[in-house]
Amino acid sequence: MKQLKKPSRNGMPEGTPDVTVITVVFNAFKGAGETALRECLDSVQNQTDIRIEHLIIDGASNDGTTEFISGYDNQNHPIVFISEPDKGIYDAMNKGIAQASGEYAIFLNSDDFFHNPAGMRESVKRLRETGCDFSYAPVVVLRDGQVRDVLHSHADGRLIFCSMPFSHQSMVSKTDVLRKMNSYDISYRSSADYDLILRMVLSGCTACYVDCAFSTFRVGGFSLQNIDTSQRECALIYSRLLPPVTGYPLSPEKAHRMFVWKIIPRETKVALIDRYTRSFRKWQPPLGKITPPENAETHVLATRFTRSAADDWVDRQIPVWQFDECKKVFAGEPAQDIVWASDFWHLYSSYLYAKNGVRCGKNLGILFRIPENLRGVRTRLRIAFSPFFRPDMPRQRFRFAVNGKVFAEVSVKRSVSVVCELPLPQDVAEDGFLGIEIDSGDATIAAYFGKSMDLRPQGFLFSYAKVEVAE
C-alpha cells in the first residue's frame, strides 16, 4: 500500500522537498504506544521554514498503527505512507532511501521526535554553507519519560574509529550519497547504521557539525538491549572495512577488543588519519578544554641531549616525529602550543579513551605543530597526567623522548596527579613539529595486549602537553 497524504490546510509545498524524514514503524501501539507515535508525527509537521516530505515505511502492522497513520491529520507537510511486509528495520530503511524525494534525508524512529522546530532548517542551512555530505548534532536522551542527558560529547567526529561518533537521530545526509553507498547492509541486526557511517567516512564523505540540539530519542532500542550483539557486529565491521584501507590485518577477536576498550593499534590509527581529516577536521565542533589536574606534583626532569643505551626503548616503537604522512596532514593545521586529551586526534598510539583524558598504555605518542614564536628559542614542555591508582603498585616510571633529541625519565606516585617539566633545546623543533613519545613502563592494557583483563584501576590518564618559552 502506498499513498500520498497532502497537508489538510496549507496545500502541497511546491518544488523538490529539502528533506525527506524517513520513519520506519511496525506495531508501534504494542511498543512505545500511540502517544509516542503521535509525538513523532507532530514533531515533523512542526518543522518550520523548510520543505519536508515525511516518508513512513510500515512493515504491515496489525495492531492499529496502519489505521492511525492513514487517518492522521497532517497540517503542514506531505506524508508518503507505504505499508507492506519487509525483512527487518534496515530493509525498511533501505526502502525509505530508495523512495525519498528530498535533497537530504534523515531517519526518525517512530518513538523519537524533533523537539526543536528549527532543526531541519538549521541542518540544511549548514550543509549548504559547507557543501558537506552529512551533518550531525547533539541530541537529548529521554529515559522513563525524563530528560537524562544532552549528548554533546557524542556529537564529535573524533570518536569515529572508536565507536558510533554521534547519535543517528541527528544525522542529515545527502540522499544521493546514501544511494551511492548502497544504503544499509541488512546482514547486520543492530549496527548497520555504524557500518554505513564508517563506509561513508572511509570513502571520503565530508561531515559538518550543527550547533543545534533538535532531536530527542528514547533509551531502549535494540542496540542498547542487545549490547553483546552490537559489539560483535561492530568488531566484524572493523575487521571487514579497516584492513583494505590501512593495509594492516585485523582479526574479529582483536577488532572486538579494539571496539570494547577503545584501543586502536598505532599503525591502524596512523593509516586512518587522512580519512578522518577529509571527513571531519574542517567542520568539527570546537574543543572543550579539559581542566588541568588539581593538586598535582611537579617534577622538573633532568634531560639528556645525547642518546644513551637507556633510551633504546624508543626503537621498539614507531616514533611520531618520523610519521611523514602525519606531518603532511598537520602542515595545513593551525599551529598550537597545547594539546588536550579531548583532542585525541593528535595521539598516535594504542590508547584507551576516557571521559576526562586518554588512558596511557605501554606507549603514548603525541604530535602537533607549534607556533612560530616557539621555534628557535629555549622552551620547556609540560606534560600532565591524572592517576588511576593501584595500592599494590605504588609507583610508576615515565620515560620521554622528544623529537629524538631529548630524553628523560621519572618515577612518580600513582596516587596523585603529575606534571612533568622537560627543558628543550633551541633546535628541538626546527621544522615546527613537536613529537612526544611516552613509555609508561608496567602500565600496560591487558585488554588489548594480553588474553586476560585486570579490571583494577592502574596507570594514568594523559591530560595535556604544553610547550612554552623557558623562563
N, C-alpha and C positions, 0 to 999 in steps of 0.2 A: 504494500500500500504506500502510495506517495501522494502527498497533497501540499499545495501552497496556500498558506493562510496569510492573506493580506491584512495589514493593520485595519482595525474596525473604524477608526476615526480619521486618521491623518492621511490615509491613502498610501499607495506603494511608492517608496522613495525612488527617484529617478537615478539611472546610471548603475554602474557596477558597484556592488557593496564594497565598502572599505575593508570590512572584517566579516568573516564567517565565524560565528561562535558555534562550535560543534559540541553537542551534548549527547552522550551515549546513555541510554536508560534501559533497564529491564526490571520489571516488577518493583518499581520504586515504592509503591504503597506498602509492600512487605518489608522494605528496607527502612530508609530514613522516614518515609511517610509522606502524606500529601502536603503537609505544611512545608517541608523542606523542598519538595519539588516545585511548589508554587513560588517559594522564595527565590529559587534558581531562575525560573522563567521570568518573574517580575524584575529581577536584577538586570537581565539582559534588556528588557523593554525600557528600563530606566536609564540606559546609557544615552548621553546627550551629545549633540553636535557632531554626529558621525553616522554614516550609513551602515547598518548592520543587517546581516542575514543570520537568523538563528536556525541552524540545521540540527534537527533532533533525530537521532537514529535509535529506534526502539527495536529490541530483539523479540518482537511478538509477545509482549506482556499479556498476562491473563488474569491480572489482579485489579483491573480498573484503571491502570496507568494510561493505556491507549485511549480510552474514552475521555479521561481527564484532559489529556493533551489536545485531543480533537476538538473539545469544547472550550478550550482556553481562549479567553478574550484578549488577544494581543493588541495593544493600543498604538504602538509606535513603530515597531519593526516587524517585517515579514517573517513567518516561520515556514520552513520546509520540513515536513514531517514524513519520515519513512518508517514503516513498521513491517518487519519480516524476520524470519529466523536468521541467526548468524552463528559464527564459530567461536564466539567469545568477545571480550571487550576490545581487544586490539584489532580483530577482524571488523568490528563495527566502526572503530575509529578510522580504519583504512577506507571504509565506505564513505565516511564523512569527508576525508581528504579528496576522494575521487569526485564527490558531488559538490564540493564547495565552489561558490561563485565569487567569493571575496578575494581581493588582492592579498589579504592576510588572513590567517586562521589562528584560532585559539581553542583549546579544549576546556570545557567547564563541566565537571561532573554534576550529575543530577542532584546530589545532596550538598553541593557547594554553591557559592553565589558571589557576585560582584557587590561589594559594599560601597564602592566609590563610583558614582555615575560618570566620572571623567576618566576612568581607567582606560577604556578603549581609545578615546580621543588622544590622551597623552602618549599612549604606547605607539599609535600610528604616527603621531607628530614626530616623536623621537626617531622612529625607524626611517621616516622620510628625510629627516635632517641629516642623519648619519649614513643612509644608504645601506645599513646593515641587513643581514638576512633574518635575524630574530632578536627579540628583546626579552628581558627578564626583570623582575621587580620583587620587592619584599611582599610577604603575604601575612595574613592574620590567621592564627590557628585557633580553632574552636573545639573544645572538649567538654562533653556533658553540658552543652549549652552555654559555657562560659569561655570568654577570651582568655587563652592561656599564654600566648606569646605572639610577638611580631617578629617573623624570621628575617630580620635584616641580614644577619650573618650568613644565611643560606643564599641570599641573593648576591653571590660572589663567584665569579668565574675562576678564581684561584683554586677552587675545590674540584675542578672538572676531572682531574685524573686521580682524585681520591674517592669521590662519591658523587651523587647527584648534586650539582652545584647550586641549584635553586629549585623552588617548588614549580612543578609542571604547570600549575594553575595560573602562573604569572607569565608564561611564555607565549608571546605572539610571534608568529613566523610567516615568512612569505609562503603563500600556498604553492607556488610553482617549485620552490625549493623542497618542500615536503614531498612533492611528487617525484622530483629528481632523485631523492634519497630512497625511493621505493618504499616510503611510508614505514609502517611498523612491522617488525619481524614477529609474526604470530606464533613462532615456536616458543617464545617466552611467555610465562604466565603472569609475571609481575614486574619485569624490568625492561620491557620493550621501549619504554619512554627514555630510560637512561641510554639504552643501546642506540636509539635514534639520535639523541643529542650528541653522544660521543662520535657517532659516524659523521654528523654534521661538522663538528669541530675538526676532526681528522681530515675531512675533505676541504677544509679552508673556509667554511662559512663564518661570517663575522657576526658578532653579538654586541648589543649595547644595553646599558643599564638604564632603567626608567625609575627615577626617584619618586615613585608614587605607588603606595600600597593600595591596591584596588580589589584584591581577591581574598576571599575567606574560604578556608577548607576545613571540613570536619575530620578530626582524627578518627581512624578506624577502618581505613581501606584495606584491600587485600594485602598490599605490600607490608603494612605495619602488623597485620595479623599473621603473616607468614614470613617472618624475618629470615629464617634459615633458607627458604626457597629464594628469596630476593638476594641474599648474599651469594648463594651458589650460582645464580644466574649472572650476577654482576662479575663474579670470578670468570665465568665462561665467556662473558663479553670481553673482558680484558685479554684472555688467552686467545681469543679469535681476532680481535681488532688491533691490538698493540704490536705484536711481533712483525706483521708486514710493514708497519710504519717505522718501527725503531730498529729492526734488524736483530733484536735480541729475543731469544726464546722465552716463553713464559708459560709454564705448566698450569693447569687449572688449580693444582694444590697451592703453588706459590702465589698465583693470582688471588686465591681466596684469602690467604694471609695478608696480601697486599691491600685488599679491599677492607677486610675487617679491622686491621690495625693501622690503616692509612700510611703504610710504609711503601715507598717506591724505590726500586733499585736505582742507583745513581745513573747507570748507563741509560736506562729506560727514561728517566726523568729528563736527562740532557737531550736525548733524541726527540723528546716531545716539546721542547721549549719553543721551537719555531711555530708549531701548530697553535700553541697557546697564544703566542704573540699575535698571529694573524687574526685569531678569533676574538680575543678578549682585551688585549692590552690597551688599545686606544680608547675604548669607551667604557672601561670598567668603573665601578663606583670608587669614590675617594677612600683612602685608607683610614681606618680608625686606629689611632696610635695606642699601643699598649703602655700602661703606666710602668715606669721603671720599678724594679723590685724595691720594697721598703726595707730599711734596717740591714742593708747589705754590707758585707765585709769587703773592703777594697784591698786588693793585692797589687802592689807595684812590682812588676816582674823584671828580673834581670834577663836581658835578651842577648842572644848570640847572633852576630852578623857573619860569622864564619861557621859553616856547617861542620858538625862532628858526627861520630858514629851514633850518638844518641838520637840523631834526627833521621835515621834511616826508616822510621815508621812511615814517613810520608811517601816513600817509594812503593808502599803496598796499597796506596790509594791512587786516584786519578786527580792530580792537583787541579783545583778550579782555575788557577791562573793559566793553565795550559789549554783550556777549552776555547779554541779559536772560534768555533761555531757560536758559542755563547757570547763571546766578545762582539761578534758581528751583530747579534741581536741587540746587545746593550749599546752599540755605537749610536743608535738613534734614540736612546733613552735619556731623559733629563738626568743630569748629574745630581748626586745627593750625598750628604755626609753621614747619613744614618740609615740603617736597615732594621726595621722592626720585624719581629717574628710574625706579625699578621701578614706581612708581605712576603710569604714564603716562596714567592716567585723567584727570589734571589738565592734560594737554598738548593744546592745540587748535591744530594747525597741520600742515603737511606735515613728517613726520619719518621717520627710519629707526630702528626698534627694534633694539637690540643687547643682547648678554648683560649688559654692565656699564653700560649707560646708554642714552641716546637721542641718536642722531646728529643734530647740528644741520644743517639745510639752510640755505637762504637766510633763512628766518624760523622763529622758535620762539615759541609762546605758552603761557603758564602762568597758571592761575587757581586760587586757593584762598582759603578763608575763615580768617581769623586769629583767635586768641583775644581775649577782651575786654581783657585786660591789655596788649595791644599796640595798642589803639586810643586815639587822642587823646594819644599820647606821642611823643617823638622816638625814632625807630627807625633801624635800618640793615638793609640787605638784603645777604646774602652769596649769591653765585651761583658754583657750582663747575663746572669743565669739565676733562675729560681729553682728551689730544690724539690725533688721527690725524695723524701727521707726514708732510709732503711736503718733501723737501730743497729743491726748486726753488721753494717758496712759503714763505719763512722766517717771514713774519709774517701775522697775521690781525687784522682790525678787528671789534670787537663794538660795537654800539650798543644802548642800553637805553631803554625807555620804561616807566614805572611809573604805572599808573592815569591816564595822560595828564597828569600833574602834574610828573613828574621825568624828566629826560633826561640821558644820559651816554654817553660813548664811550671806547674804549681800544684801543690796538694792542698785541697780545701775540705772544710767540714760539709757533710751532707745536710746538716740541719738548718743552714742559713743561706740566704741569697748571697751571691758573689758578684763583684765587679772586678775584672782583671784589666790592669793598665799595662800596655806594651809600648815603650818608646820606639819610634820608627825613624829610619834614616831618610835623608832628603830624596834619595833615588829609589825609594821603595815602590813608587807607582808612577814611573816615568811615562807610561802610556795612558795614564788616567784610570786604570783598573786596579782595584784592590781585591785580591783573592785571599781568603782566610780558610785554612784547614784546621780543624779541631779534632784531636783524638782524645776521647774521654775514657780511656782505659778499660775498666771492667764493666762499664755501664752499657752492656750490650742489650739488644732487644731480642729476647729469646723467641718471640712470636715469629720473627722473620728468619733469624739466623740459626735457630735450632728447632727441634721437634717438640719440645715441651715449653710451656709458658709459665713463668713465675709471675703471679699476679700481684706480689707485694711491690709497693712503690719503691722506685730506685732511680738514681741518677738525677738529672736536672732538665729544666726547660730553658731553652735558649730564648732570651728576651729581646736583646738588641745588640748591634755592633755600631759604634760611632767613631769616626776619625775626626780629630780636631788639631789645631795648631798647638804645639807644645809650649808650655809656659817657660 
